[in-house]
Amino acid sequence: MGRRLPRRKKLTKTAVRRGRATTVTAAQTADGNVFDDVAFAKAGLELAERQAGYGAWFWNLPTDSFYMTPNACAVLGVEEGITKFDSIMAAIHEDDRDEVTTKVRQHLDSRENYDLACRIRRPDGEMRWIRARGHVSLDADGAPVMFAGSIEDTTYQVETLNELQRSEMRFRSLIESAPFPVVITRPSDKTLRYVNQRAVDLLDELGKPSDTLNVPDLMADKETYDQVREQLLTHGVTENFELALKRADGNPLWILLKGLIIDYEGEPCAYLILLDVTERRELEQQLRTQATSDPLTGVANRTELLSQLEFAISVSNRTDEGFALLLLDLDNFKMVNDTRGHSIGDKLLVETSKRLGKLLRTTDTVARIGGDEFAIIARHLDKTRGVTVLAQKIIDSLAAPFEIDGVIANVGCSIGIARYPWDKGDPELLMQQADLALYRAKDQGRGCFHLFDEELSRAVHERMDMERDLRVAIETNQLFVMYQPRFDAETREPVAGEALARWKHPEKGLVSPGIFIPIAEETGLVIDLGRVVLDQVVSDIARWRELGLDMGPMSVNISAVHLAAGCVLEDVFGALKKYNVPAKCLQVEVTESTMITDEESASSQIKTLADSGIHILIDDFGTGYSSLSYLHRFHAHELKIDRSFVSNVAEATSAILARQIVSIGKSLDLKIVAEGVETDAQADFMTAIGCDELQGFLLSRPIERPAFEELMRGKAERLAAAAAKA
């Protein structure tokens, strides 16, 4: 059972506030500082509309014009219209009028917020409890001219409390059986008067015996206690307070406190409810952590980084203090991840975040924004020296070997830096600037940093312009398709073709694919671009079939972005159905990196394509570090050896690797295509080691459709002539 605690000596403290009442008349009001009655009434109406559930009143002090909204009139039971203050006072219960008059005068003198509970007697004789709040407005000379506020009917609340007072036994039974801790305390001397059994258990859990406990001991700090006490004494109720307490065993305990002033044994006491909300707080913290933190490393994620950038920009704008945004990319992480396994790769990322954390101050922010990409906000830095020193420390730190589960891994990093306010922009633009600087650092040989500068700034704007123009190009059919033939390695006759997107800019002419394709991939425009190419190629295949031309299969490139979007199947099968073209007429080229990005999703989609009869080509093979098991899992039919091996076949290492790729491909019954063939020597070597097809400038550059058709017609004629001779 709960405990009724002994009374302690009651301490009272009377605070006397001295002031002088001011009589406000119309004669004291300066011209232009008081609303006329019409404006006064309109303003009151607007105020009432904003205070749903309350009535509003408005007292023009210079004219003694008192206006109430319909809601307020309904509370008092009086007719609507502008009246005088004395008329309103007539509705106040005769026993409360003096107190109301005194409170009003005190407010006009002190300028403090007006908050008063009193009784009214309606015209029908019914007595109601009301609560009125308000605040006085002053003119330019500091004289009160307007007194406005709200009124609400609190009869129900008062009667409820009175009912509780009349039924103390029932009340005690109620709180003792309550499923939550209840504490009754005397605000005047801070002592506990009563605690129910659940409260006793809670206090025991806190290691605080209820018979010697003062209320402040429950609070997180004196400030919180003062806030609770002030609200109870002023308003009779408290807001919801959440207190961070500590159990006797040291574990945290979060309490939600809600209070109400009641009459307990003939004196005003605080009725406090204490709810354990620890689980809810822990869940909220977990959700906040998940929303703002990288789940692997525990550092900030991209969302939190952008939020911190917003904050850093706002601080810099107020204080003129600069900060730097550093984007860094691990240089050899992919090789470690692919050769040592994802487990080692993940642990390396964790250790990387720890090393970065040791180099930074508490005011700085480190975030993981991608696979092996990190970002740092370094505050309180000058334009150059401070950030360059930090960047070099990071490079030196990450260049040191990592030892993970007995494995030695070497990575290193490259860093791109944007500096605010010297590099202007919002968070996204700063990210772009730092990213461009990062690319520049990689171009310089990795293991270094680069500062964003005016040259790169021009590149940013050029890129933004190019992105805008590319969107227009897709919408206005500026893109077209060229075909690069593939040739039989032995006969050197064309046997197939690869569709390549080209862009003819209305002002700049032909734009290199090396420029617009990366932009398309970064912005997601590559999906729309892929659809344009796919539609054109399938349309051309349908036309060739109608003409009876044997053009061989046509291949289209599918990007990792397109696969990740999950709409490749719909786009491919939609185009085939639209033009009534069999699946066997189309081939799809994907890169190793495409497959690694999202293996499960990519494998599922590629398998569906392969099952339909579409041949799968692995493009740029050998440039990644993926396992050869990908060839099986991704249902490959052909391998395209990357041009880097073909162009360097004169070197022993490249020649050996090329031979091994061909040998492995053949063992898996895969057709082998050598791309980037530019010399006779390269063509002869790749043919000699077993390549089935050749592709490159030696045999043909990418050509437009009419030229491609003519090339394939020439093949047909040559084959027909040879057959006739035979």
C-alpha positions in Angstrom: 0.0 0.0 0.0 1.0 3.6 -0.4 2.2 5.8 2.4 0.6 8.7 4.0 3.6 10.7 5.1 3.7 12.9 8.3 3.1 16.6 8.2 6.1 18.8 8.5 6.2 22.3 9.9 4.5 24.5 7.3 6.6 27.4 6.1 4.9 30.4 4.5 6.5 33.2 2.6 4.6 36.3 1.6 5.8 38.4 -1.2 4.4 41.9 -1.3 4.4 43.7 -4.6 3.8 47.4 -4.3 2.5 49.5 -7.2 0.3 52.4 -8.1 -2.9 52.0 -9.9 -3.3 54.1 -13.0 -6.6 55.5 -14.1 -6.8 55.5 -17.9 -9.1 58.0 -19.6 -9.6 59.0 -23.2 -8.1 62.3 -22.5 -4.7 60.7 -21.8 -4.6 59.0 -25.3 -2.5 60.5 -28.0 -4.1 60.9 -31.4 -3.4 58.0 -33.7 -2.4 55.5 -31.0 -5.8 54.0 -30.3 -8.1 52.0 -32.6 -11.6 53.4 -33.1 -14.5 51.2 -32.2 -14.9 49.7 -35.7 -11.3 48.8 -36.1 -11.3 47.6 -32.5 -14.2 45.2 -33.2 -12.6 43.9 -36.4 -9.3 43.2 -34.6 -11.2 41.4 -31.9 -13.0 39.2 -34.4 -9.7 38.3 -36.1 -8.2 37.4 -32.7 -11.2 35.2 -31.9 -10.8 33.3 -35.1 -7.2 32.5 -34.2 -8.2 31.2 -30.7 -10.3 28.2 -31.5 -12.2 27.0 -28.5 -11.9 30.3 -26.6 -13.7 33.5 -26.5 -11.8 36.8 -27.1 -12.2 40.2 -25.5 -10.8 43.5 -26.3 -10.9 46.6 -24.0 -10.1 50.0 -25.5 -8.8 51.8 -22.4 -9.0 55.4 -23.6 -12.6 55.1 -24.7 -13.6 52.4 -22.2 -15.1 50.4 -25.1 -15.3 46.7 -24.3 -15.8 44.3 -27.1 -16.3 40.5 -26.9 -16.5 37.9 -29.6 -19.6 35.7 -29.9 -17.8 32.9 -28.1 -17.0 35.2 -25.2 -20.5 36.5 -25.0 -21.8 32.9 -24.9 -19.6 32.1 -21.9 -20.9 35.1 -20.0 -24.5 34.8 -21.3 -24.6 38.4 -22.4 -25.7 40.0 -25.7 -23.1 40.8 -28.4 -21.9 44.3 -29.0 -19.6 47.0 -27.7 -20.2 47.9 -24.1 -18.3 49.4 -21.0 -16.1 47.6 -18.5 -18.5 48.3 -15.7 -21.2 46.3 -17.6 -18.8 43.4 -17.8 -18.0 43.6 -14.1 -21.8 43.2 -13.4 -21.5 39.7 -14.6 -18.7 38.8 -12.2 -19.9 37.1 -9.0 -20.3 39.6 -6.3 -17.8 37.8 -4.0 -15.1 38.0 -6.7 -15.5 41.5 -8.0 -13.0 43.2 -5.7 -10.3 40.6 -6.5 -10.9 41.0 -10.2 -10.7 44.8 -10.0 -7.5 44.6 -7.9 -5.9 42.1 -10.4 -6.8 44.3 -13.4 -5.2 47.4 -11.8 -2.1 45.4 -10.8 -1.7 44.2 -14.3 -2.1 47.7 -15.8 0.6 48.9 -13.3 3.0 45.9 -13.7 2.5 45.1 -17.4 2.8 41.4 -16.5 0.5 38.8 -18.1 -3.0 38.8 -16.7 -4.3 35.3 -15.6 -7.3 35.1 -13.3 -9.9 32.5 -12.4 -13.2 33.7 -11.0 -17.0 33.0 -10.9 -19.7 34.7 -13.0 -23.4 34.7 -12.6 -25.3 34.5 -15.9 -28.6 36.3 -16.5 -30.5 33.1 -15.9 -28.9 32.8 -12.5 -26.6 30.0 -13.3 -23.1 30.3 -11.8 -20.1 29.3 -13.9 -16.3 29.3 -13.4 -14.2 31.2 -16.0 -10.6 31.7 -16.6 -9.4 35.0 -18.2 -6.0 35.7 -19.6 -4.8 38.9 -21.2 -2.0 41.4 -21.8 -1.9 45.2 -22.0 -0.6 47.1 -25.1 1.2 50.5 -24.7 1.4 53.5 -27.0 4.6 55.2 -28.0 4.8 57.1 -24.7 4.4 53.9 -22.7 0.8 54.5 -21.7 -1.6 51.5 -21.7 -4.1 51.8 -24.5 -5.4 48.4 -25.2 -6.1 45.4 -23.0 -6.9 42.1 -24.9 -7.1 38.5 -24.1 -9.2 35.3 -24.0 -11.8 33.8 -21.8 -12.8 30.1 -21.3 -15.4 28.3 -19.3 -13.6 26.1 -16.7 -16.7 25.0 -14.8 -16.2 21.4 -15.7 -12.6 21.4 -14.5 -13.5 23.1 -11.2 -16.4 20.8 -10.6 -14.3 17.8 -11.3 -11.7 18.9 -8.7 -14.5 19.7 -6.2 -15.9 16.3 -6.7 -12.5 14.8 -5.9 -12.3 16.9 -2.8 -15.8 15.7 -1.7 -14.8 12.1 -2.2 -11.4 11.8 -0.6 -11.8 8.1 0.2 -12.8 7.3 -3.3 -9.9 9.5 -4.5 -7.4 7.6 -2.3 -8.7 4.3 -3.6 -8.4 5.6 -7.1 -4.8 6.8 -6.9 -3.7 3.7 -4.9 -5.0 1.4 -7.6 -3.6 3.7 -10.4 -1.3 1.8 -12.7 1.3 4.5 -12.4 3.2 6.2 -9.6 1.4 9.1 -7.8 3.0 11.6 -5.5 1.2 14.3 -3.5 3.4 17.1 -2.2 3.0 20.4 -0.5 4.5 23.1 -2.7 5.1 25.5 0.1 7.7 23.4 1.9 8.6 20.9 -0.8 7.7 17.8 1.3 5.9 14.7 0.2 2.5 14.1 1.8 1.5 10.9 0.1 2.9 8.3 -2.3 1.1 5.3 -3.7 2.7 1.8 -3.8 3.9 2.2 -7.4 5.6 5.4 -6.4 7.2 3.7 -3.4 8.6 1.0 -5.8 9.9 3.7 -8.2 11.6 5.6 -5.4 13.2 2.3 -4.1 14.4 1.7 -7.7 16.0 5.2 -7.6 17.6 4.5 -4.2 15.6 7.3 -2.7 13.5 6.4 0.4 10.1 8.1 0.4 10.0 8.9 4.1 13.0 11.3 3.9 12.7 12.5 0.3 12.0 16.1 -0.7 10.5 16.8 -4.1 13.6 18.6 -5.5 15.5 15.3 -5.1 13.3 13.9 -7.8 14.2 16.6 -10.3 17.0 16.6 -12.7 18.2 20.0 -11.5 17.0 23.0 -9.4 15.9 24.8 -12.6 13.5 22.1 -13.6 12.0 22.0 -10.0 11.5 25.8 -10.1 9.8 25.5 -13.5 7.4 22.8 -12.2 6.6 24.7 -9.0 6.1 28.0 -10.8 3.6 26.5 -13.2 1.7 24.7 -10.4 1.4 27.9 -8.3 0.6 30.1 -11.3 -1.7 28.0 -13.4 -2.7 25.1 -11.2 -1.3 22.5 -13.7 2.0 21.7 -15.3 3.2 21.0 -18.8 4.6 17.6 -19.5 8.1 17.5 -18.1 10.6 14.7 -19.0 13.2 14.1 -16.4 16.5 12.2 -16.8 17.0 10.3 -13.6 19.4 7.6 -12.6 18.5 4.2 -11.0 20.4 2.9 -8.0 22.3 0.6 -10.3 23.5 3.5 -12.4 21.2 2.9 -15.5 19.2 5.8 -16.8 15.5 6.3 -16.0 13.3 8.7 -17.9 10.2 10.0 -16.1 7.3 11.9 -17.6 5.9 14.2 -14.9 2.4 15.8 -15.0 1.0 17.8 -12.1 -2.2 19.4 -10.9 -3.0 21.5 -7.8 -5.7 19.8 -5.6 -7.1 20.3 -2.2 -5.7 17.6 0.0 -6.7 17.4 3.6 -7.7 21.0 3.6 -4.7 22.6 1.9 -3.5 23.0 -1.6 -1.2 20.3 -2.7 0.4 19.2 -5.9 -0.8 15.9 -7.4 2.1 14.5 -9.5 2.0 11.6 -11.9 5.3 9.9 -12.7 5.4 7.7 -15.8 8.4 5.6 -16.8 9.0 6.5 -20.5 12.5 5.0 -20.7 11.6 2.5 -23.4 10.0 5.3 -25.5 13.0 7.6 -25.1 15.4 4.8 -26.0 13.3 4.0 -29.1 13.3 7.6 -30.1 17.0 7.9 -29.6 17.5 4.7 -31.7 15.3 6.2 -34.5 17.2 9.5 -34.3 20.5 7.6 -34.5 19.3 5.5 -37.4 18.1 8.7 -39.2 21.3 10.6 -38.7 24.1 8.0 -38.4 25.8 5.6 -40.7 24.8 2.1 -39.4 28.3 0.6 -40.1 30.7 3.2 -38.7 28.4 5.1 -36.3 29.5 8.5 -37.8 27.0 10.9 -39.4 25.3 10.0 -42.6 24.7 12.1 -45.7 21.4 13.5 -44.3 23.1 14.7 -41.1 26.0 16.0 -43.0 23.8 18.3 -45.1 22.0 19.4 -41.9 25.4 20.3 -40.3 26.4 22.1 -43.4 23.3 24.3 -43.2 24.1 25.0 -39.5 27.8 25.8 -40.3 26.7 28.2 -43.1 24.3 30.0 -40.8 27.0 30.4 -38.1 29.6 31.6 -40.7 27.1 34.2 -42.0 26.7 35.6 -38.5 30.3 35.4 -37.3 32.3 35.7 -40.5 34.1 32.6 -39.3 35.2 30.2 -42.1 34.9 26.4 -42.3 36.0 23.8 -44.8 34.2 20.8 -46.3 36.6 17.9 -47.1 35.4 15.0 -49.3 37.8 12.0 -49.3 37.8 8.8 -51.2 39.8 5.7 -50.2 42.2 5.0 -53.1 42.5 1.2 -53.1 39.5 0.2 -51.1 37.8 -1.7 -53.9 40.8 -4.0 -54.4 40.9 -4.7 -50.6 37.1 -5.3 -50.5 37.1 -7.6 -53.5 40.2 -9.6 -52.7 39.9 -9.8 -48.9 36.2 -10.0 -48.6 33.4 -7.6 -47.5 34.0 -8.4 -43.8 37.5 -7.1 -43.9 36.3 -4.2 -46.1 33.6 -3.2 -43.5 36.1 -3.4 -40.6 38.5 -1.2 -42.6 35.8 1.4 -43.0 35.2 1.4 -39.3 38.9 1.8 -38.5 39.0 4.6 -41.1 36.3 6.5 -39.3 38.1 6.0 -36.0 41.4 7.4 -37.4 39.5 10.4 -38.8 37.8 11.0 -35.4 41.2 11.2 -33.6 42.3 14.0 -36.0 39.2 16.1 -35.5 38.0 18.4 -32.8 34.6 18.1 -31.0 33.2 20.9 -33.1 34.0 19.1 -36.3 31.8 16.6 -38.1 32.8 13.4 -39.9 30.3 11.5 -42.1 30.2 8.5 -44.3 28.3 9.4 -47.5 29.0 6.4 -49.7 30.7 3.1 -49.9 34.3 4.3 -49.3 33.5 8.0 -49.3 33.8 10.2 -46.2 33.1 13.9 -45.6 34.4 16.2 -42.9 33.2 19.6 -41.8 36.2 21.4 -40.2 35.1 24.5 -38.4 37.1 27.6 -37.2 39.6 27.5 -40.0 41.3 30.2 -42.1 41.1 30.2 -45.9 44.2 28.0 -46.6 46.8 27.0 -44.0 44.6 25.4 -41.4 42.7 23.2 -43.9 45.7 22.2 -45.9 47.5 21.1 -42.7 44.5 19.0 -41.7 44.2 17.5 -45.2 47.8 16.4 -45.1 47.4 14.9 -41.6 44.4 12.8 -42.9 46.4 11.7 -46.0 49.4 10.6 -43.8 47.1 8.9 -41.3 45.2 6.8 -43.8 48.4 6.0 -45.7 49.6 4.0 -42.7 48.8 0.3 -43.1 45.7 -1.1 -41.4 45.9 -4.5 -39.6 42.5 -6.2 -39.5 42.1 -9.7 -38.3 45.7 -10.4 -39.1 45.4 -9.0 -42.6 47.5 -6.0 -43.6 45.6 -3.6 -45.9 47.0 -0.5 -47.5 44.6 2.1 -48.9 45.4 5.8 -48.7 43.0 8.6 -49.8 42.4 11.6 -52.1 40.7 14.7 -50.8 38.8 17.5 -52.4 38.2 20.7 -50.4 35.6 23.5 -50.6 35.9 26.5 -48.2 33.1 28.7 -47.0 32.6 31.7 -47.3 35.3 31.9 -49.9 33.5 29.3 -52.0 29.9 30.5 -52.1 26.9 28.2 -52.2 24.4 26.1 -50.4 25.2 22.7 -48.9 24.5 20.9 -52.2 26.7 23.3 -54.2 29.5 23.0 -51.7 29.3 19.2 -52.0 29.6 19.6 -55.8 32.6 21.9 -55.4 34.4 19.6 -53.1 33.5 16.6 -55.3 35.1 18.4 -58.4 38.2 19.1 -56.3 38.3 15.4 -55.3 38.2 14.4 -59.0 41.0 16.8 -59.7 43.1 15.3 -56.8 42.5 11.8 -58.3 43.6 13.0 -61.7 46.8 14.4 -60.1 47.8 10.9 -59.0 45.8 10.1 -55.8 47.2 10.4 -52.3 46.9 14.2 -52.4 44.4 17.0 -51.9 43.1 19.7 -54.1 41.4 23.0 -53.2 38.4 24.1 -55.2 39.3 27.3 -57.2 38.0 29.6 -59.9 39.0 27.2 -62.6 37.0 24.5 -61.0 34.2 27.0 -60.4 34.0 27.6 -64.2 33.9 23.8 -64.5 30.9 23.7 -62.1 28.9 26.2 -64.1 29.8 24.4 -67.3 28.7 21.2 -65.9 25.4 22.7 -64.6 24.9 24.2 -68.1 25.7 20.8 -69.7 23.2 19.0 -67.4 20.5 21.5 -68.3 21.2 21.2 -72.0 21.2 17.4 -71.7 17.7 17.4 -70.2 16.6 19.6 -73.1 18.4 17.3 -75.6 16.5 14.2 -74.3 13.2 16.1 -74.5 13.8 17.5 -78.0 15.3 14.5 -79.7 18.8 15.9 -80.1 20.2 12.4 -79.2 20.7 9.8 -81.9 22.3 6.4 -82.3 25.5 5.3 -84.1 26.6 1.7 -84.5 30.0 0.3 -84.1 30.3 -3.1 -85.9 31.8 -6.2 -84.4 33.8 -8.4 -86.8 34.5 -12.1 -87.0 38.1 -12.5 -85.9 39.0 -15.0 -88.7 37.1 -13.6 -91.7 37.0 -10.0 -90.6 33.4 -9.8 -91.8 30.9 -7.7 -89.7 28.6 -10.0 -87.6 26.9 -7.7 -85.1 26.8 -4.1 -83.8 26.9 -2.0 -80.6 24.5 0.9 -80.3 26.2 4.1 -79.0 24.4 7.3 -77.9 25.5 10.5 -79.6 24.5 14.1 -78.9 24.5 16.9 -81.5 24.2 20.1 -79.5 22.5 22.9 -81.5 25.4 25.3 -80.7 28.3 23.2 -79.6 27.9 20.5 -82.3 28.8 16.9 -81.4 29.4 16.5 -77.6 31.8 13.8 -76.6 30.2 10.8 -74.8 33.0 11.1 -72.3 31.5 14.4 -71.2 27.7 13.8 -71.2 27.5 10.1 -70.2 29.1 10.7 -66.7 26.7 13.6 -66.2 23.8 11.5 -67.2 24.9 8.8 -64.8 25.4 11.2 -61.9 22.0 12.9 -62.4 19.9 9.9 -63.2 19.3 11.2 -66.7 21.0 8.0 -68.0 17.7 6.2 -67.5 15.9 8.4 -69.9 18.9 8.4 -72.2 18.9 4.6 -72.1 15.2 4.5 -73.1 15.9 6.8 -76.1 18.7 4.5 -77.3 16.7 1.4 -76.6 13.6 2.7 -78.5 15.7 3.7 -81.5 17.7 0.5 -81.7 14.6 -1.8 -81.5 12.9 0.4 -84.1 15.9 0.0 -86.4 15.9 -3.8 -85.9 12.2 -3.9 -86.8 12.9 -1.9 -90.0 15.8 -4.1 -91.0 13.6 -7.2 -90.5 10.9 -5.7 -92.8 13.6 -5.1 -95.4 15.0 -8.6 -95.1 18.4 -7.4 -94.0 20.6 -9.7 -91.9 22.2 -7.2 -89.5 23.1 -9.7 -86.8 22.2 -9.0 -83.1 22.4 -5.4 -81.8 23.7 -4.7 -78.3 22.7 -1.8 -76.0 24.5 -0.7 -72.9 22.6 -0.8 -69.6 23.9 1.4 -66.8 24.1 0.5 -63.1 21.8 3.4 -62.4 19.2 2.0 -64.8 19.4 -1.4 -63.1 19.2 0.1 -59.6 16.0 2.0 -60.6 14.3 -1.4 -61.2 12.7 -0.5 -64.5 15.1 -2.2 -67.0 12.8 -5.2 -67.6 9.8 -3.0 -68.2 11.7 -0.7 -70.6 13.4 -3.6 -72.6 10.3 -5.8 -72.9 8.1 -2.8 -73.6 10.3 -1.7 -76.6 10.4 -5.3 -78.0 6.6 -5.6 -77.7 6.1 -2.1 -79.2 8.0 -3.0 -82.4 7.2 -6.7 -82.4 10.9 -7.7 -82.3 12.1 -11.1 -81.0 14.3 -11.1 -77.9 17.1 -12.9 -79.7 17.7 -9.9 -81.9 18.8 -7.8 -78.9 21.9 -8.1 -76.7 22.5 -6.3 -73.4 25.9 -5.1 -72.3 26.7 -4.6 -68.6 30.0 -3.9 -66.8 31.5 -5.6 -63.8 30.9 -2.5 -61.7 27.3 -2.6 -62.7 26.9 -6.1 -61.2 28.8 -5.4 -58.0 26.7 -2.3 -57.2 23.6 -4.3 -56.3 24.3 -7.9 -56.9 21.0 -9.4 -55.9 18.8 -7.0 -57.9 21.1 -7.0 -60.9 21.3 -10.8 -61.0 17.5 -11.1 -60.8 16.9 -8.7 -63.7 19.7 -10.0 -65.9 18.6 -13.6 -65.4 15.1 -12.6 -66.5 16.6 -11.0 -69.7 18.7 -14.0 -70.4 15.8 -16.4 -69.9 13.8 -14.4 -72.5 16.5 -15.1 -75.1 18.5 -11.9 -74.8 22.3 -12.5 -74.8 24.2 -10.9 -72.0 27.7 -9.4 -72.7 30.1 -8.5 -69.8 31.7 -5.2 -71.0 35.1 -3.9 -70.0 36.0 -7.3 -68.4 39.2 -7.3 -66.4 39.0 -3.7 -65.2 37.3 -4.7 -62.0 38.3 -7.0 -59.1 35.2 -9.1 -59.0 35.3 -12.9 -58.7 34.9 -14.9 -61.9 31.8 -16.4 -60.2 30.0 -13.4 -61.4 30.1 -14.8 -64.9 28.0 -17.7 -63.8 25.7 -15.8 -61.5 24.9 -13.2 -64.2 24.3 -15.7 -67.0 26.9 -14.2 -69.3 27.1 -15.3 -72.9 30.0 -13.2 -74.1 33.0 -11.4 -72.6 34.4 -8.1 -74.0 38.0 -7.8 -73.1 38.7 -4.2 -72.0 40.7 -2.1 -74.5 43.4 -1.5 -71.8 44.6 -5.1 -72.2 44.3 -5.0 -76.0 46.3 -1.8 -76.5 49.1 -3.1 -74.3 49.5 -6.6 -75.7 53.1 -5.8 -76.6 53.7 -5.8 -72.8 54.3 -9.2 -71.3 51.9 -8.7 -68.4 49.0 -7.5 -70.5 49.5 -10.3 -73.0 49.5 -13.0 -70.2 46.3 -11.5 -68.7 44.6 -11.4 -72.1 45.5 -15.1 -72.6 44.2 -16.0 -69.2 40.9 -14.2 -69.8 40.4 -15.9 -73.1 41.2 -19.3 -71.6 38.8 -18.9 -68.7 36.1 -17.6 -71.0 36.5 -20.5 -73.4 36.4 -23.0 -70.5 33.0 -21.5 -69.6 31.8 -21.8 -73.2 31.7 -18.0 -73.6 32.2 -16.0 -76.8 35.2 -13.6 -76.5 35.2 -10.1 -78.0 38.3 -7.9 -78.1 37.4 -4.2 -78.0 39.6 -1.3 -78.8 41.5 -3.0 -81.6 43.5 -0.2 -83.4 46.4 -2.0 -85.1 47.0 -5.1 -87.2 49.4 -6.4 -84.6 46.7 -6.2 -81.9 44.1 -7.8 -84.2 46.5 -10.6 -85.1 47.4 -11.3 -81.5 43.9 -11.3 -80.2 42.9 -13.7 -83.0 45.8 -15.9 -82.3 44.9 -16.4 -78.6 41.3 -17.4 -79.5 39.1 -14.3 -79.6 35.9 -14.8 -81.6 35.2 -11.2 -82.5 37.1 -7.9 -82.8 35.9 -4.4 -82.4 37.8 -1.2 -82.8 38.9 1.7 -85.0 41.1 -0.6 -87.1 38.1 -2.2 -88.5 35.4 0.5 -88.1 34.6 3.6 -86.1 31.1 4.1 -84.9 29.0 4.9 -88.0 25.4 6.2 -88.6 22.6 3.8 -89.6 22.8 4.2 -93.4 26.5 3.5 -93.4 26.0 0.5 -91.1 23.3 -0.8 -93.4 25.6 -0.4 -96.4 28.4 -2.3 -94.5 26.1 -5.2 -93.8 24.7 -5.3 -97.4 28.3 -5.5 -98.7 28.9 -8.5 -96.4 25.8 -10.1 -97.8 26.9 -9.5 -101.4 30.3 -10.9 -100.7 28.9 -14.0 -99.1 26.5 -14.4 -102.0 29.4 -14.1 -104.5 31.5 -16.6 -102.6 28.6 -19.0 -102.6 28.1 -18.6 -106.3 31.7 -19.4 -107.0 31.5 -22.5 -104.8 
